[in-house]
Amino acid sequence: MQIFPIALSAVILFTSVGHASEPTKIQLGPRPFYLIDKMPDGQLRSKLRSCANGPFSRTNFSIGHRGAPLQFPEHTRESYQAAARMGAGIIECDVTFTSDLALVCRHSQGDLATSTNILATPLAATCIKPFTPATLNADGSIDEPASAICRTSELTLAEFLSLKGKMDAGNRAATTPEAFMNGTVPWRTDLYATGGTLMSHAQSITLLQSLGVEFIPELKAPAVDMPFTSPITGEVLTQAGFAQKMIDEYIAAGIPAQDVHPQSFNPDDLLYWLKTAPEFGRNAIFLDGRKYDASNPSDTHAPTLQQIANMGITTVAPPQWVLLKEEDGQITPSDYALSAQTANLDIITWTLERSGRLREDVLDGRGKYYYQSTLGALTGDGDIYTTLDVLTQQVGIKGIFSDWPATVTFYANCMKL
């Protein structure tokens, strides 16, 4: 099953939809070249350097994770545009719903306090947990962190769209809402967080279609009890109805099923799509967020990967560390990766460029999650490409989510996957 083909054209044309015209060529910027320069001498570095002059084209191997949130507020128009300009062939909208049951793009139903400016607006009154300041010990350490919970399900679509996206972060030591919203980690930037444009799911479909990319929506687990009754319309939304509603919006927009790769951490959602919308279900992706042993991630949970394949599910997507292990100081495929290969499952993974700098951050404590199974084999930023190369050449992934798609676009073009 080939759901992540590499685009052949070196020049991509775009159409304009109420915003500045898109460039006619993929733009990668300096980051891929910076990472290559940080690699140790060797065959991989030489190969990547030989591709410095391109040409570069859009590739479905490069998946925009919430757009391009390394520098742009996630799930905003600006973030999606940036991902497309960097050659991502598939871009993600995480799908949740509002109080009037409109579908919107947001990583979590309850993340508005950290990913938008809601606490600086009158809509802060709708938050199910208002901002609570941090309490600090005498030495300045945090006793109780600052917090707030604000949900899309408390807002109408119009109210949701009135908010502005910001870099997703909350300052745990904050004593004011303004300070809480100013929590961006040092390896990201607020340079472009100047009022990101929030989008409904339907709006994202229109935009992404105009950008010439495919769709990889994730049906997010609701933060409210299901079935959910809209306080606005009185309509009742079941989990199955939620799963169907997401697919219906692609059908209504005339999007071919082969261009849509629906995702969920809940296997029941995938089985529902396979049964009721098989043309979409065949492309569905099981996001495997189950807990695994970092020393050598193995196929230890029920259902097993073979049982998942037997259900008719064709693609599995664990975090990247689950596919790898460290052996004699080298990065190699994990037992989990070998089991997925044996089960003849396609594999995609997440998330590259989401952990800051490898040497200073990952090895010293921050961002360990995405590299936890290979920490001893990492020496610096260039190991982002070392990791990607093992995932591609030895694990056999079909695509990878990235917070900065240019890094993956460069690699995919260079390797002519």
C-alpha positions as CSV (number, residue, x, y, z in Angstrom):
1,M,0.0,0.0,0.0
2,Q,1.6,3.3,-1.1
3,I,0.0,6.1,0.7
4,F,3.1,8.4,0.9
5,P,4.5,8.7,-2.6
6,I,7.2,11.2,-3.4
7,A,6.1,14.0,-5.7
8,L,8.1,14.2,-9.0
9,S,7.7,17.8,-10.0
10,A,10.4,20.2,-9.0
11,V,8.2,23.2,-9.3
12,I,4.9,23.5,-7.4
13,L,2.2,26.0,-8.3
14,F,-0.3,27.4,-5.8
15,T,-3.5,29.4,-6.0
16,S,-4.3,32.3,-3.8
17,V,-7.2,32.1,-1.3
18,G,-7.6,35.5,0.3
19,H,-3.9,35.8,1.2
20,A,-0.6,36.7,-0.5
21,S,0.3,34.6,-3.5
22,E,2.3,31.5,-2.7
23,P,5.9,31.1,-4.1
24,T,6.3,28.8,-7.1
25,K,9.2,26.9,-5.6
26,I,9.8,25.1,-2.4
27,Q,11.8,27.1,0.1
28,L,13.9,25.2,2.6
29,G,15.8,28.0,4.3
30,P,19.1,27.5,6.2
31,R,18.1,24.9,8.8
32,P,18.7,21.6,6.8
33,F,22.2,22.9,5.9
34,Y,22.9,23.9,9.5
35,L,22.1,20.4,10.7
36,I,24.2,18.8,8.0
37,D,27.2,21.0,9.0
38,K,26.7,19.7,12.6
39,M,27.0,16.0,11.5
40,P,30.3,14.1,12.0
41,D,32.2,13.3,8.8
42,G,30.9,10.2,7.1
43,Q,29.0,8.7,4.2
44,L,25.6,10.2,5.2
45,R,27.0,13.7,5.6
46,S,28.7,13.5,2.3
47,K,25.5,12.3,0.6
48,L,23.4,15.0,2.1
49,R,26.0,17.7,1.2
50,S,25.9,16.5,-2.4
51,C,22.3,17.5,-2.6
52,A,22.7,21.1,-1.5
53,N,21.7,22.6,-4.8
54,G,18.5,20.6,-5.2
55,P,16.2,20.7,-7.0
56,F,13.6,20.3,-4.2
57,S,10.0,19.4,-4.6
58,R,7.0,18.7,-2.5
59,T,7.0,15.2,-0.9
60,N,4.4,13.2,1.0
61,F,7.2,11.8,3.1
62,S,7.3,15.2,4.8
63,I,4.2,15.6,7.0
64,G,3.5,19.0,8.6
65,H,2.8,18.3,12.3
66,R,0.1,20.8,13.2
67,G,1.7,22.9,10.4
68,A,5.2,24.2,11.3
69,P,5.0,24.8,15.0
70,L,8.8,25.1,15.7
71,Q,8.3,28.7,14.9
72,F,4.6,29.3,14.0
73,P,1.6,29.0,16.3
74,E,0.3,25.5,15.6
75,H,-3.0,24.8,13.8
76,T,-3.1,28.3,12.4
77,R,-3.4,29.5,8.8
78,E,0.2,30.9,9.0
79,S,1.6,27.6,10.3
80,Y,-0.1,25.6,7.5
81,Q,1.2,28.0,4.9
82,A,4.7,27.7,6.3
83,A,4.6,23.9,6.2
84,A,3.4,23.9,2.6
85,R,6.1,26.4,1.5
86,M,8.7,24.0,3.0
87,G,7.5,21.1,0.9
88,A,5.3,19.2,3.2
89,G,3.0,17.0,1.0
90,I,0.6,16.3,3.9
91,I,-0.5,18.6,6.6
92,E,-2.3,17.8,9.9
93,C,-5.4,19.3,11.4
94,D,-6.2,17.8,14.8
95,V,-10.0,17.8,15.0
96,T,-12.2,18.6,18.0
97,F,-15.5,20.4,18.4
98,T,-17.2,23.6,19.7
99,S,-20.3,24.0,21.8
100,D,-22.4,24.3,18.6
101,L,-20.7,21.1,17.3
102,A,-18.6,22.8,14.7
103,L,-15.3,21.0,14.0
104,V,-12.1,23.0,14.5
105,C,-8.4,22.5,14.4
106,R,-6.8,22.3,17.8
107,H,-4.4,19.8,19.4
108,S,-6.7,19.3,22.4
109,Q,-10.2,20.3,23.3
110,G,-8.8,21.8,26.5
111,D,-5.6,23.6,25.3
112,L,-7.0,27.1,24.6
113,A,-5.3,28.6,27.7
114,T,-1.9,27.7,26.3
115,S,-2.4,27.9,22.6
116,T,-4.5,31.0,22.2
117,N,-5.0,34.4,23.7
118,I,-8.2,33.5,25.4
119,L,-7.0,34.6,28.9
120,A,-6.5,38.1,27.6
121,T,-10.1,38.3,26.3
122,P,-13.6,38.4,27.8
123,L,-13.9,34.7,26.8
124,A,-11.7,33.9,29.7
125,A,-15.0,33.8,31.7
126,T,-15.9,30.6,29.8
127,C,-12.9,28.7,31.0
128,I,-13.9,25.6,33.1
129,K,-10.9,26.3,35.3
130,P,-10.1,30.0,35.5
131,F,-6.5,31.1,35.7
132,T,-5.0,30.2,39.0
133,P,-1.6,31.9,39.9
134,A,1.4,29.9,41.0
135,T,2.3,29.7,44.6
136,L,6.0,29.9,45.3
137,N,8.2,28.7,48.1
138,A,10.4,31.1,50.0
139,D,13.3,30.2,47.7
140,G,11.3,31.0,44.6
141,S,10.7,27.4,43.6
142,I,7.2,26.4,42.5
143,D,4.9,25.0,45.2
144,E,1.8,24.8,43.0
145,P,2.1,25.7,39.3
146,A,-0.1,28.2,37.6
147,S,-2.9,26.7,35.6
148,A,-6.0,27.3,33.6
149,I,-8.3,25.0,31.5
150,C,-10.3,26.5,28.6
151,R,-12.2,24.3,26.2
152,T,-13.4,24.6,22.7
153,S,-16.6,22.9,23.8
154,E,-17.4,26.0,25.9
155,L,-17.3,28.3,22.8
156,T,-19.4,28.7,19.7
157,L,-17.6,28.5,16.4
158,A,-17.7,32.3,16.0
159,E,-16.2,32.8,19.5
160,F,-13.5,30.3,18.7
161,L,-12.6,32.0,15.5
162,S,-12.4,35.4,17.3
163,L,-9.3,34.1,19.2
164,K,-5.7,34.4,18.1
165,G,-3.2,31.5,18.1
166,K,0.0,31.8,20.0
167,M,3.0,29.4,20.6
168,D,1.6,26.6,22.7
169,A,3.0,27.1,26.2
170,G,2.2,28.2,29.7
171,N,4.5,29.7,32.3
172,R,4.2,27.4,35.3
173,A,5.6,30.1,37.6
174,A,3.2,32.9,36.5
175,T,1.3,34.9,38.9
176,T,-0.8,36.8,36.3
177,P,-2.6,35.6,33.1
178,E,-0.3,37.8,31.0
179,A,2.8,36.1,32.5
180,F,1.2,32.7,32.1
181,M,0.7,33.2,28.3
182,N,4.4,34.2,28.0
183,G,5.9,30.7,28.4
184,T,7.5,29.9,25.0
185,V,10.5,27.6,25.5
186,P,13.9,29.1,24.4
187,W,14.4,26.8,21.4
188,R,11.2,28.1,19.8
189,T,10.4,31.8,19.0
190,D,7.6,34.3,19.5
191,L,8.8,36.2,16.4
192,Y,5.8,35.0,14.4
193,A,3.3,34.6,17.2
194,T,1.6,37.9,16.4
195,G,-2.0,36.8,16.2
196,G,-2.2,33.4,14.5
197,T,-5.4,32.8,12.5
198,L,-7.5,30.0,14.0
199,M,-9.3,27.7,11.6
200,S,-12.4,25.5,11.5
201,H,-11.8,22.0,10.1
202,A,-13.8,23.0,6.9
203,Q,-11.6,26.1,6.5
204,S,-8.5,24.1,6.8
205,I,-9.7,21.7,4.1
206,T,-10.2,24.7,1.7
207,L,-6.8,26.1,2.5
208,L,-4.9,22.9,2.3
209,Q,-6.6,22.0,-1.0
210,S,-5.5,25.4,-2.4
211,L,-1.9,24.7,-1.3
212,G,-1.9,21.4,-3.2
213,V,-1.3,19.1,-0.2
214,E,-3.0,16.1,1.2
215,F,-4.8,15.8,4.5
216,I,-4.0,13.9,7.7
217,P,-6.7,14.8,10.2
218,E,-6.6,13.3,13.8
219,L,-9.9,12.7,15.6
220,K,-8.9,13.9,19.0
221,A,-10.2,12.2,22.2
222,P,-12.9,14.5,23.6
223,A,-12.3,16.1,27.0
224,V,-16.1,16.1,27.7
225,D,-18.2,13.0,28.3
226,M,-19.7,11.5,25.2
227,P,-22.5,11.6,24.0
228,F,-22.2,15.4,24.2
229,T,-25.3,17.5,24.0
230,S,-24.9,20.9,22.4
231,P,-26.1,23.6,24.8
232,I,-26.7,25.8,21.7
233,T,-28.6,23.5,19.3
234,G,-29.6,20.6,21.5
235,E,-28.1,18.1,19.0
236,V,-26.5,15.0,20.6
237,L,-23.0,14.1,19.3
238,T,-21.9,10.5,19.9
239,Q,-18.3,9.2,19.3
240,A,-19.4,7.5,16.1
241,G,-21.2,10.7,15.0
242,F,-18.0,12.6,15.7
243,A,-15.9,10.2,13.6
244,Q,-18.5,10.4,10.8
245,K,-18.8,14.2,10.9
246,M,-15.0,14.5,10.3
247,I,-15.2,12.3,7.2
248,D,-18.4,14.0,6.0
249,E,-16.6,17.4,5.7
250,Y,-14.1,15.9,3.2
251,I,-16.9,14.4,1.3
252,A,-18.8,17.7,1.2
253,A,-15.6,19.4,0.0
254,G,-15.2,16.9,-2.8
255,I,-11.9,15.6,-1.6
256,P,-10.9,12.2,-3.0
257,A,-10.7,9.6,-0.3
258,Q,-7.1,8.6,-1.3
259,D,-6.0,12.1,-0.4
260,V,-7.2,11.8,3.2
261,H,-5.4,9.8,5.9
262,P,-7.6,9.9,9.1
263,Q,-5.9,9.1,12.4
264,S,-6.9,8.2,15.9
265,F,-5.3,6.7,19.1
266,N,-8.6,4.8,19.5
267,P,-8.7,1.6,17.4
268,D,-12.5,1.7,17.5
269,D,-12.5,4.9,15.4
270,L,-10.5,3.2,12.7
271,L,-12.8,0.1,12.8
272,Y,-15.8,2.5,12.5
273,W,-14.2,4.1,9.4
274,L,-13.4,0.7,7.9
275,K,-17.0,-0.4,8.3
276,T,-18.9,2.8,7.3
277,A,-16.5,4.6,5.0
278,P,-14.1,2.0,3.8
279,E,-12.6,4.1,1.1
280,F,-11.4,6.4,3.9
281,G,-10.8,3.6,6.4
282,R,-8.3,1.9,4.1
283,N,-6.0,5.0,4.6
284,A,-6.6,5.2,8.4
285,I,-3.7,5.4,10.8
286,F,-3.5,3.9,14.2
287,L,-1.6,6.3,16.5
288,D,0.1,4.0,18.9
289,G,0.6,5.9,22.2
290,R,0.8,2.8,24.4
291,K,3.7,2.7,27.0
292,Y,6.8,0.8,25.9
293,D,10.1,0.0,27.6
294,A,12.7,2.6,26.4
295,S,15.6,0.1,26.7
296,N,14.2,-1.9,23.7
297,P,10.6,-1.1,22.7
298,S,8.9,-4.4,21.9
299,D,5.4,-5.5,20.7
300,T,4.2,-6.2,24.2
301,H,0.6,-4.9,24.3
302,A,-2.8,-6.4,23.2
303,P,-3.8,-6.1,20.6
304,T,-0.4,-7.0,19.1
305,L,0.7,-5.5,15.8
306,Q,-0.2,-8.6,14.0
307,Q,-3.7,-8.5,15.5
308,I,-4.0,-4.8,14.5
309,A,-3.1,-5.8,10.9
310,N,-5.7,-8.6,11.0
311,M,-8.3,-6.0,11.8
312,G,-7.7,-4.5,8.4
313,I,-5.7,-1.6,9.7
314,T,-2.8,-1.0,7.4
315,T,-0.7,1.8,9.0
316,V,0.7,2.2,12.5
317,A,2.2,5.4,13.9
318,P,4.2,5.2,17.1
319,P,6.5,7.9,18.4
320,Q,9.9,7.8,16.8
321,W,11.7,6.5,19.9
322,V,9.5,3.3,19.9
323,L,11.0,2.3,16.6
324,L,14.6,2.6,17.7
325,K,17.1,1.2,20.2
326,E,20.7,1.8,21.1
327,E,23.1,-1.0,20.5
328,D,26.9,-0.6,21.0
329,G,26.5,3.2,20.7
330,Q,24.6,2.9,17.4
331,I,21.0,3.6,16.6
332,T,19.2,0.5,15.3
333,P,15.6,-0.7,14.7
334,S,13.8,-1.8,17.9
335,D,12.0,-5.1,18.3
336,Y,8.7,-3.1,17.9
337,A,9.9,-2.0,14.4
338,L,10.8,-5.5,13.4
339,S,7.4,-6.8,14.6
340,A,5.6,-4.1,12.5
341,Q,7.6,-5.1,9.5
342,T,6.7,-8.8,10.1
343,A,3.0,-7.8,10.3
344,N,3.4,-6.0,6.9
345,L,2.2,-2.8,8.4
346,D,3.2,0.6,6.9
347,I,4.9,2.8,9.5
348,I,4.9,6.5,9.9
349,T,6.2,8.2,13.0
350,W,6.2,11.4,15.1
351,T,7.7,13.9,15.8
352,L,11.0,15.3,14.4
353,E,12.2,18.8,15.4
354,R,10.1,18.9,18.5
355,S,12.8,18.6,21.2
356,G,15.1,21.6,20.9
357,R,18.8,21.1,20.6
358,L,19.9,17.5,21.1
359,R,23.2,18.0,23.0
360,E,22.1,20.8,25.4
361,D,18.4,19.8,25.8
362,V,17.9,16.1,25.2
363,L,21.0,14.8,26.9
364,D,20.7,17.2,29.8
365,G,17.1,16.6,30.5
366,R,14.7,18.6,28.3
367,G,12.9,16.9,25.4
368,K,14.0,13.4,26.3
369,Y,10.7,12.0,25.3
370,Y,11.3,11.7,21.5
371,Y,14.9,10.3,21.9
372,Q,14.6,8.3,25.1
373,S,15.6,5.0,23.6
374,T,18.8,6.2,21.9
375,L,20.1,8.9,24.3
376,G,23.5,7.4,24.6
377,A,24.1,7.4,20.8
378,L,23.4,11.1,20.4
379,T,26.2,13.7,20.3
380,G,24.7,16.8,18.8
381,D,22.2,18.5,16.5
382,G,23.4,16.6,13.4
383,D,22.0,13.4,14.9
384,I,18.5,14.6,13.8
385,Y,19.6,13.4,10.4
386,T,21.3,10.3,11.7
387,T,18.0,9.3,13.5
388,L,16.0,10.1,10.4
389,D,18.3,8.0,8.2
390,V,17.9,4.9,10.4
391,L,14.1,5.4,10.6
392,T,14.0,5.5,6.8
393,Q,16.6,3.1,5.6
394,Q,16.4,0.4,8.3
395,V,13.0,0.7,9.9
396,G,11.3,1.6,6.5
397,I,9.0,4.4,7.6
398,K,6.7,5.8,4.8
399,G,6.6,9.3,6.3
400,I,7.4,11.3,9.4
401,F,5.7,14.2,11.1
402,S,7.9,17.2,11.7
403,D,7.5,20.6,13.4
404,W,9.8,22.0,10.7
405,P,9.1,20.2,7.5
406,A,12.1,21.7,5.5
407,T,14.4,19.3,7.4
408,V,12.5,16.2,6.1
409,T,11.8,17.7,2.7
410,F,15.5,18.1,2.1
411,Y,16.3,14.5,3.2
412,A,13.4,13.0,1.1
413,N,14.5,14.7,-2.0
414,C,18.1,13.9,-1.6
415,M,17.5,10.2,-1.0
416,K,15.0,10.0,-3.9
417,L,12.9,7.6,-1.7
